[in-house]
Amino acid sequence: MSKALRIIFAGTPDFAAQHLVALLSSHHDVVAVYCPPDKKAGRGKKLTACATKELALANDIIVEQPVNFKETCDQEKLASYKADIMVVVAYGLLLPLTILEAPRLGCINVHGSILPKWRGAAPIQRSLEAGDKETGVTIMQMDKGLDTGDMIAKAMCDITLLDTSATLYDKLAKLGPNALLSSLALMADNKHSAEPQNNDFSTYAAKLEKDEAELDWFLSAEELHRKIRAYIPWPVAQFTFTDEKQTEHRIRVWQASLSDIEHNKAPGTILSANKKGIIVATASGAICLESLQLPGKKALPVRDILNGKAQWFAENNNINGFNPNNLSEK
């Protein structure tokens, strides 16, 4: 067994918490957990703790929540833990050089991509959106750049046509902890090596924005399918439908598949609609919408949507607007 390390852990969401679980189950000593200040959430706007804070408190571990590390007192507080290493997983704060150099072995990061590809905030979503065939996690020695540090270990997995960002998070949440523990074992005994990244092959994974979720039927079916999968569970791909009263409805798409139907219709035209799905023409190919969410409702299979809204999605309608000629089909 490798030497036990004094570890500071920094992370925020459930993905990070799953790595913290692995550390707590190991022989290492987690001396403090860092996470952002509590945020208001829910309809009541109550201050809510993140997943890592809840886990830390349940295990009687000290929690620190600095707004950033600009204050000298916050830098001195972290240094006072005399940690061997700081493990950072989806923390959400940039760390100054003072913090990166405070632990004896520095800071390492579990990043959700195969670096140097997809540096940045949304690597899982961007890899799906781009049509990558595989992804993974990289254990990286952090430096002052954005995900530019030397790579200690990688673990990879395939991306299938059924994967969404949610399923890929689950896959990487299983890969990451094992890769992290293996890396720590090597670092504890000074047996690790670190490979510099080739900046010529780097790509940037920009943070997702809400307006990206609006579907553009003038894209290809493959591009739309990738976007739908990439935007689950947030912000969820959607389109705006205008009904017979000229009321707009933003409809979310939770599940879709590629269709092999050939067509010469304008993008956005409904080619068919039945209990299996609504097939929509795109600039290249067609896509089958299988699960939709109407405003104020829960997501439902298309067969249930059509029970009440068949006239909206009648053949030859445009997906963005109601065709009054189909009123007789109610």
C-alpha positions in Angstrom: 0.0 0.0 0.0 1.2 3.5 -0.8 1.8 6.2 1.8 -1.2 7.9 3.2 -1.6 11.5 2.0 -3.1 14.6 3.7 -5.6 15.8 1.1 -7.6 19.0 0.6 -10.5 18.3 -1.7 -12.2 21.0 -3.7 -15.3 20.4 -5.7 -19.0 21.2 -6.1 -21.5 18.9 -7.9 -22.4 15.3 -7.5 -19.7 14.4 -10.0 -17.2 15.8 -7.6 -18.9 14.2 -4.6 -18.4 10.7 -6.1 -14.7 11.3 -6.2 -14.8 12.5 -2.6 -16.6 9.2 -1.7 -13.6 7.3 -3.1 -11.1 9.3 -1.1 -13.1 8.9 2.1 -13.1 5.1 1.5 -9.3 5.1 1.0 -6.5 5.1 3.5 -5.8 8.8 2.7 -6.7 11.6 5.1 -9.1 14.2 3.8 -8.4 17.2 6.1 -10.7 19.8 4.6 -13.2 20.2 1.8 -13.5 23.4 -0.2 -16.6 24.4 -2.1 -18.3 27.6 -3.2 -20.6 29.5 -0.9 -24.2 28.2 -0.6 -26.5 29.4 -3.3 -30.2 30.1 -3.4 -32.2 27.4 -5.2 -35.8 26.2 -5.7 -39.0 28.2 -5.6 -38.4 29.3 -2.1 -34.9 30.6 -2.9 -33.5 28.9 0.2 -29.7 28.7 0.6 -28.7 25.3 -0.5 -25.5 23.4 0.1 -23.8 21.6 -2.8 -23.3 17.8 -2.9 -19.7 17.9 -1.7 -20.5 20.1 1.4 -23.3 17.8 2.4 -21.0 14.7 2.1 -18.2 16.4 4.0 -20.5 17.5 6.9 -22.0 13.9 7.1 -18.4 12.7 7.6 -17.4 15.4 10.1 -14.9 17.0 7.7 -14.2 20.7 7.9 -15.8 22.7 5.1 -14.3 26.0 3.8 -16.3 28.2 1.4 -14.2 31.2 0.3 -15.7 33.4 -2.4 -12.3 33.3 -4.1 -8.7 33.1 -3.0 -7.8 36.8 -3.3 -7.8 37.4 0.4 -4.6 36.7 2.2 -6.5 35.1 5.1 -8.0 32.5 2.8 -4.6 31.7 1.3 -3.1 31.4 4.8 -6.0 29.2 6.0 -5.5 26.7 3.2 -1.8 26.6 3.8 -2.4 26.0 7.5 -3.8 22.5 6.8 -0.3 21.5 5.7 -1.7 19.2 3.0 0.4 16.9 0.8 -1.9 17.5 -2.1 -5.1 19.3 -3.2 -7.6 17.3 -5.4 -9.8 19.5 -7.5 -12.9 18.2 -9.3 -15.4 20.5 -10.9 -14.8 23.2 -8.3 -15.7 26.2 -10.5 -13.1 28.6 -9.2 -9.8 29.5 -10.7 -6.9 29.0 -8.3 -4.1 31.5 -8.1 -0.5 30.4 -8.1 -0.3 30.9 -4.3 -2.8 28.1 -3.8 -1.5 25.8 -6.6 1.9 25.8 -4.8 0.7 25.6 -1.2 0.4 21.7 -0.9 3.7 19.8 -0.9 2.7 18.0 -4.2 0.7 20.8 -5.6 -2.8 20.5 -7.0 -4.2 17.9 -9.3 -7.5 18.0 -11.3 -9.8 15.3 -12.6 -10.9 16.7 -15.9 -13.8 15.2 -17.9 -12.1 14.9 -21.3 -9.1 13.4 -23.0 -6.8 16.4 -22.8 -5.6 18.4 -24.6 -9.0 18.2 -26.3 -11.9 20.1 -24.7 -10.2 22.3 -22.1 -12.8 24.4 -20.3 -16.1 24.4 -18.5 -18.3 21.9 -20.6 -16.0 19.1 -21.9 -18.6 16.4 -21.7 -21.3 18.4 -23.5 -19.0 19.6 -26.2 -17.5 16.2 -27.0 -21.0 14.9 -27.6 -22.0 17.9 -29.6 -19.0 17.5 -31.8 -19.6 13.9 -32.5 -16.6 12.4 -30.8 -16.4 8.7 -30.7 -14.7 8.5 -27.3 -14.1 10.6 -24.2 -12.7 10.0 -20.8 -11.0 11.6 -17.8 -7.5 13.1 -17.4 -5.7 13.4 -14.1 -3.7 16.6 -14.5 -1.1 18.5 -12.5 -2.6 22.0 -12.3 -0.8 25.1 -13.4 -1.9 28.7 -13.9 -3.4 28.0 -17.3 -6.9 26.7 -18.0 -6.6 22.9 -18.1 -3.1 23.2 -19.5 -1.1 21.2 -16.9 0.9 18.1 -17.4 -1.1 14.9 -17.6 -0.5 12.1 -15.0 -3.1 9.5 -16.1 -6.0 9.0 -18.5 -9.0 6.7 -18.6 -11.2 6.4 -21.7 -14.7 5.2 -22.7 -16.7 5.0 -25.9 -19.5 7.5 -26.7 -22.5 5.7 -28.2 -25.5 7.0 -30.1 -27.6 6.5 -27.0 -25.4 8.6 -24.7 -26.5 11.9 -23.4 -24.5 14.3 -21.2 -26.2 12.7 -18.2 -25.1 9.1 -19.1 -21.6 10.3 -19.9 -21.4 12.0 -16.5 -22.3 8.6 -15.0 -19.6 6.8 -17.0 -16.9 9.3 -16.1 -18.0 9.4 -12.5 -17.1 5.7 -12.4 -13.8 6.1 -14.4 -12.6 9.1 -12.5 -12.3 7.9 -8.9 -10.3 4.8 -9.9 -7.9 6.9 -12.0 -7.6 9.4 -9.2 -6.7 6.8 -6.6 -4.2 5.1 -8.9 -2.5 8.5 -9.5 -2.4 9.3 -5.8 -0.7 6.0 -5.1 2.0 6.8 -7.6 2.4 10.3 -6.4 2.6 9.3 -2.8 5.6 7.1 -3.6 7.1 9.5 -6.1 6.7 7.0 -8.9 4.5 9.0 -11.2 5.4 10.7 -14.5 3.7 13.7 -16.1 3.3 14.2 -19.8 3.2 17.8 -21.2 0.1 18.6 -23.3 0.5 19.3 -27.0 -1.1 22.7 -27.4 -1.4 22.2 -31.2 -4.2 19.7 -30.5 -6.1 21.6 -27.9 -9.8 22.6 -28.2 -11.9 24.7 -26.0 -15.2 23.6 -24.3 -17.1 26.8 -23.8 -19.7 27.0 -21.0 -23.2 26.1 -22.3 -25.7 29.0 -22.7 -29.5 28.8 -22.7 -29.9 30.2 -26.1 -27.9 27.3 -27.6 -30.8 25.0 -26.8 -33.0 26.4 -29.6 -33.1 23.8 -32.4 -32.3 25.0 -36.0 -33.9 22.6 -38.5 -31.6 23.9 -41.2 -28.8 21.9 -39.5 -28.4 18.2 -40.5 -30.2 15.5 -38.6 -26.9 14.2 -37.2 -26.0 17.7 -35.8 -29.5 18.1 -34.2 -29.3 14.6 -32.7 -26.0 15.4 -31.1 -27.2 18.7 -29.7 -30.3 17.1 -28.2 -28.2 14.5 -26.5 -25.6 17.0 -25.4 -28.1 19.3 -23.8 -29.6 16.7 -21.4 -30.1 17.4 -18.5 -29.5 21.1 -19.1 -30.5 23.3 -20.9 -32.5 20.7 -22.9 -33.0 21.2 -26.6 -36.2 22.9 -27.6 -38.2 24.6 -30.3 -40.9 27.2 -30.3 -44.3 26.2 -31.7 -47.0 28.7 -32.6 -50.6 27.4 -32.2 -53.9 28.3 -33.9 -54.3 31.3 -31.5 -50.8 32.5 -32.3 -49.6 31.6 -28.9 -46.0 30.5 -28.7 -45.1 27.3 -26.8 -41.5 26.3 -26.0 -41.4 22.5 -26.4 -38.4 20.6 -25.0 -37.0 17.5 -26.6 -35.9 14.8 -24.2 -35.4 11.9 -26.6 -34.9 11.6 -30.4 -33.3 9.3 -32.9 -32.1 9.5 -36.5 -34.6 8.5 -39.2 -33.7 6.8 -42.5 -36.6 8.4 -44.3 -35.5 10.2 -47.5 -37.3 13.5 -48.4 -37.2 16.6 -50.4 -39.2 18.8 -48.0 -38.2 22.1 -46.4 -36.4 21.9 -43.1 -38.9 21.8 -40.2 -41.6 20.0 -42.2 -43.3 17.1 -40.4 -43.0 14.0 -42.5 -45.1 11.7 -40.3 -46.4 11.5 -36.8 -47.5 8.4 -35.0 -47.1 6.6 -31.7 -43.4 5.9 -32.5 -42.5 9.5 -33.0 -42.7 12.7 -35.0 -40.4 12.7 -37.9 -39.1 16.1 -39.0 -37.2 17.1 -42.1 -33.9 18.7 -41.6 -31.4 20.3 -44.1 -29.9 16.8 -44.5 -31.8 13.7 -43.4 -34.6 13.5 -40.9 -34.9 13.2 -37.1 -37.6 11.4 -35.1 -38.7 13.2 -31.9 -39.7 10.5 -29.3 -40.2 12.3 -26.0 -41.4 15.9 -25.6 -42.3 18.2 -22.8 -45.0 20.9 -23.3 -44.8 24.0 -21.1 -45.8 23.4 -17.5 -46.1 19.6 -18.1 -43.8 16.7 -17.5 -41.9 15.0 -20.4 -44.0 12.4 -22.2 -43.7 9.9 -25.0 -44.9 11.3 -28.3 -47.8 8.8 -28.4 -49.2 10.6 -25.3 -48.6 14.1 -26.7 -50.4 13.2 -29.9 -53.5 12.1 -27.9 -54.2 15.8 -27.2 -52.2 17.7 -29.8 -52.4 15.6 -33.0 -53.5 18.6 -35.0 -50.3 20.5 -34.0 -48.0 17.8 -35.5 -50.0 16.7 -38.5 -48.1 15.6 -41.6 -46.8 18.6 -43.8 -47.1 21.1 -40.9 -44.0 23.0 -40.1 -42.7 22.0 -36.6 -42.5 25.7 -35.7 -46.1 26.6 -36.5 -49.7 25.5 -36.7 -51.4 24.8 -40.0 -55.1 26.0 -39.8 -55.9 23.6 -42.6 -55.5 20.7 -40.1 -58.3 22.0 -37.8 -60.7 19.6 -39.4 -58.5 16.7 -38.3 -59.3 17.3 -34.5 
